[in-house]
Amino acid sequence: MTALEQFYSEDPSWHEKIGDIHALLERVKISEEQSGDLLRLRTLNRILTIHASTAIEGNRLSLAQVTDVINGKPVLGPLKDIKEVQNAWHAYDELAGYEPWAVGDLLKAHAHLTDTLIGESGRFRTVGVAVVCDDGAVMHRGSPAEEVPALVERLLRWGKTAEAHPLIKSSAVHFMLEYIHPFRDGNGRIGRLWQTLILSRWNPLFAWMPVETLVHDNQALYYKALQDSHSGSLDCRPFIRFMLDAIGNSLYKYIDIATETAADVPVNVGVNVGVNEKILDFLKREPGLSANELATLLNKTTRTLERHLKALREQGRLKRVGSDKAGHWEIMERPR
């Protein structure tokens, strides 16, 4: 990384994507005004973010369990997973207090994310690390440990002074944190948190955008974009393209959730998740059930059930086989 200005090449398609995101942000403002309960809307999205960001790293708690942990309720689950959620909630709750271009604040945020979970919490690693595939093959080796402090300092200095659009800059910083891999553990979580932080300084709405949820739903593509960006020469153009799409889709999702909040979505996100699980349980037993029949069984409106079915399909958990009248539902494995 001798020239930070050269670690990505421009893509003409970015300009259109950035324009679309600007337009969507205006729609988000309107949807927030119409939601009826802004605090509940933002809390719901923050919970979705915490669940997604920890799940990407292998946390096994369900969204309902994550909600209970955040609400201080007892949860039966691995203590490490519970602590990860508590730490992530704390780190995101401190978002407004971090300075995105200060190395000390990056270390402080890492300490919040990994408190009591690793030996070098809040400190740059002192050993070499590698990202290893399930088959044991090394996908990526982090920068030499002795170079990490200087590389991170240079990266954040570049971020502070570069004239790139915040959407591009935040994605590039996210990628380079993964590439340098400055910590023994928690690099993915700190990279996603730091992109959210940079974007929130550009537009405060991003503090509440469920970008991590879209990354989680497209996890295989996320890792492919990371890998494509350093296969051969270093160029994070594929990763920036992926993140621009994820950011745009997160805005659409936020608008959808705001619309549901203004309608008849339950106050507790755990209840909302419970409806999804009940739908899947019914469809496992009777795949031919229609939205109307499910609505009757669950004492919901057909419109509400259709929204849940749409969400389950977008998450890759449910698939429609055949026509609306003669077809059936197929339960899918959750994407990993």
Secondary structure, 3 states (H helix, E strand, C coil): CCCHHHCCCCCCHHHHHHHHHHHHHHHHHHHHHHCCCHHHHHHHHHHHHHHHHHHHCCCCCCHHHHHHHHCCCCCCCCHHHHHHHHHHHHHHHCHHHCCCCCHHHHHHHHHHHHCCCCCCCCCCCCCCCEEECCCCCEEEECCCHHHHHHHHHHHHHHHHHCCCCHHHHHHHHHHHHHHHCCCCCCHHHHHHHHHHHHHHHHCHHHHHCCHHHHHHHCHHHHHHHHHHCCCCCCCCHHHHHHHHHHHHHHHHHHHHHHHHHHCCCCCCHHHHHHHHHHHHHHHHHCCCCCHHHHHHHHCCCHHHHHHHHHHHHHCCCEEEECCCCCCEEEECCCCC
